[in-house]
Amino acid sequence: MTLIDRLALFSPLDLIACALLLLSWLGIGWRIENAPKGKPSVSELMAQFRHEWMIQMVSRQPRIFDAQLISNLRQGTAFFASASMIAIGGGLALIGNTDQLVGVARNLSLDSAPAFVWDVKILLVLLLLSNAFLKYVWAHRLFGYCFVLMGAVPNSGDAPNAFKRAEQAADLSITAARSFNRAMRSTYFSLASVAWLVGPLALIATTLITLAVLYRREFASQSRQILQRLPADTKPPQTSA
């Protein structure tokens, strides 16, 4: 069977649904990270508070609280990375044995497509999960780098380069959080892509629902209103000469 014959197994609606999923995944990510100046996303607001966190850390004694915070962030990324790896393993096992999936589909009166079609649908889920896994791992490593830089920040605002070093740590923390957020979005859309097993209309519906949920959380949620109630102060205090 040639590639054209294999593509012919998918309807135009399947291709449209798959394209909508990928465009929504990339599009919402770009909008969240490049929001209009007058309407920042929750991710951008949190980036400002990460800067303020590091500024406050300069004079905090002791820094056990800061160490616990960054440790908790690393634990969270490690958990999601492990969960993604388990899900990827389950998907790979399912690709190798799609006969059972075809049988379940027939029992549910779903489309009795060839095994190749089911493999491709599962592969889409695995691709999104793999992207999420790689970004979780990278976020975990970046939080580790941030931990090291936090240890290098002087404990006095009068020390040379104290706030510049704190800004470096903040930028690394923001980069790690950006990678983590991208991984979370990949996870969300991987869950939405599971609906393709039911059909293209189900995939379109779950894609639009996921898109609406992500947009609301970033631009119209109560948490965003709370963050804007008292904006972060990202300017370091004036130090004596």
N, C-alpha and C positions, 0 to 999 in steps of 0.2 A: 504494500500500500504506500503510495507516494505522499509527500507532505500536503499536496493540494487535496488529495482524497481524505486525509486526516482532518484538515481544516473544514472540509465540507460536512463533517459530522456535527459541527457547531452551527447553530442558526444565526442569522444576522442579529437577533435580539441577544443571543449569548455574547457576541462580540461587543455589542453596545454596552451591555451590563458590565462586562469585564473592563472596558475602557472607562466607563463612568467610575468604577471603583478606584482604578489607578489614578485617574485625574483628581478625584475627590481627595484621595490620600495625599497626593503631592500638593494640591491646591490649598487645602486647609492648613497644611504645614507651613507653606509660604506665607499665607495671610497671618497666621499666628506670630511668626517670627518677623514679619514686615508690616505690622499693623500701622494704621494712620496715626500721626502724632497726637491728634486730639482724642483718639480712642485706643489706648494701649491694651494689649491682651494681658491676661493674668500672668502669663510667663514673663512678659516684659516688666510688669510691676514687681514680680518676685525677684527679678534680676536686680532691680534697684535696692530691694531690701537685703539682698546678698551683699551688696556693696556696703550698706550701712552696718550689717552684721560684722564685717571685717574691720570697719572703722571703730566700732565699739569694743572689739576684741583687743585692740592695741593697749588699752588701759585697764582691761579686766583682770582682776586678780582673785583667785587663780583662774586658769583657763580650762578647768575640768568640764564646764558646761559646753564650751565650744568643741572640745574633743568628743564629747558624747553626741553632740549634734552631727558632726561629720561621720562618726562611726555608725550612727543610725541610718544615715543616707547611704553609706556603703552596704550595710546589711540589706536595705531595701532593694538596691540594684542587684545584689547577689541572689536574693530570693527570686526576683523576676527572671534573671538569667537562667537559673536552675529550672524554673517552671517552663521557660521557653524551650530549653533543651529536652525536657521530658516530652513536651508536646510535639517537638520535631521528631523524636524517636517514634512516638505513636503514629505520626503521619507516614513516616517511612515504612513502618510495619504494615500500615493499611494499604499503601501503594503496592506492596508485594503480594497482597491478598485481597484484591477487589471483588472477587467472586461473591464473598459474603455480603459486601455492600450492594452489589447488583441484586442479590436475592432480597435484601431488605427493601430496596427501592421497588421491586416488583410487588412485594407484599403490601406496600403503601400506595400502590397504583401510580408510582412515579414513572418518569421516562426510563424505559429499558434500553439505555444507550450501551454501546460497546464499552469494554473495560478501559479502552484508551481514553474515552471521554471522562470517566471517573478519575483516572490517573491525573489528567490535566487539571481537573477541578481541585483535587487534593494538593497538587503541586503548587497551585496559586496560594493556598493557605500556607504551605511550607516555605515559600519564597518570602512571604510577609513575616512569618515567624523567624526565619533565618536572619532577616534584616533587623528585626527587633532584638534577637539574641546578640548579634554583633555590636549593636549600639549599647545594650545593657552592659556588656563586658567592657566596652570602651569607657562608658560613664563610671563604672566601678574603678577602673584604673585612674581616671582623671580625678576622682574624689580622693584617691590615694595620693596623687601628686599634690592636690590642694592641702591635704593633711601635712605634708612635708613643708610646704611653704608657710602654712600657719605656724609651724614650729619655728620658722626662721624670722617671724615678725617680732621686732623688739617690743618689750613690755612697757615702753615709755614713749609718749608722743613727742618728747624732746629728742629722742634718739634719731640719728641720721637715717633717712630712707624708711622710717617706720611706717608712714602712711603709704608710701610708694610700694613697699613690700606687701602691705595689707591689700592694696589695689590689685597686685599680681595674684594674690590668693583668691580675691573675689572674682577676678576674671576667669581663673581656672574653675572655680565653683560654678560660675554661670555656664561655661562651656560644658562641664559635666552634666549640669541640669538640662541643657539644651539637647544633649545626646540622649539622656534619659527620657525626656518628653517625646522625642522622635520615636524612641523605641515603644513608648506607650501607645502612640498613635498607630504604629505598625501592628501592635497587638490588637487594638480596637478593630482595625480594618481586617485583620486576619480572622477575627471572630465573625465579622460581617460576611466575609467571603465564604464561610461554611454554608451559608444559605444557598450558594450556587448549586449545591447538591440537590436542592429541591427544584430549582429552575431559575431562569434568568430574571423573571419578575420578582422572585423572592430576593435575589441578589440586589436588584435595583432598590427594593424597599429597605433592606437592611443598610445599604450604602447611604441612602438619604437620611435614615434615622441616625446612623453613626455620625454623619456630617452635621446634622442639626444638634446633636448632643455635644459634640466638640465645640461648635460655634457658641452655643449657649454658655458652656462652662468657661470659655475664654473671654467672651465679650458681653454676656448678659446675665451673669450669675450673681448670687448674693455675696459670694466670697470676693468677687471683683469690687463690689461696692464697699465692702469692709476694707479692702486694701487701699482704696482711694480716699477713705475717710480721713486719714492722716498720712500723706505721702512720705516716702522714705527721704531722709536727709543724707545725701551722698557726699556732702562736703565735709572734709576733715576739719576739726577744730583748729583755730589759730594757735600756733605754738610760739613760745617766747624765743627771742633771738639768742 
